[in-house]
């Protein structure tokens, strides 16, 4: 039995992450008690810390508002798309740009449809707009670093570069999730939802790109394709 191709494995991963996101979405929409209790316990504990430790709170605000802000993540992807266009890799540049745009549209659509309220505090340390679920910061960081790692891997960079990108990505994705919780502007399930939907989008992009490339290779290898060339 031949092993599954990379794009088939990516398609399976996309299906798994999509299913997990939909389960979480259903639980959030149904206001499932155990999930709400865990959400509240975590954010209350972190909020008490944020109120007491002003320096740590300021550090979290700097990280979430500047380094891991969604627009900073989109700027990184814009640089990657520009580099791919400069290399005349039109299809890959299109895939990265479209995936990023779809991620933004999807998270805004789910936010609007679900309308989940953010945590409310008598003594807030930060504020945020729009509905809570899923976390746009968590989703955008997941999509950005997932796509960047994919692009680096596709280009056969030395092993140290994918490892470095994976490390920076993991720290950023986990870190931005923590900052949103510490600052009291999201529930833990919001952050988890952003991670799951972001991972589903990245794997869907990898799967669809691999499928498109394989179809192109098959056409070029067919007798009709050789005649046309």
PyMOL commands that set and color helices and strands:
alter all, ss='L'
color gray80, all
select helices_A, chain A and resi 6-29+33-52+54-67+70-86+90-114+136-154+159-182+188-221+223-228
alter helices_A, ss='H'
color red, helices_A
deselect
rebuild
show_as cartoon
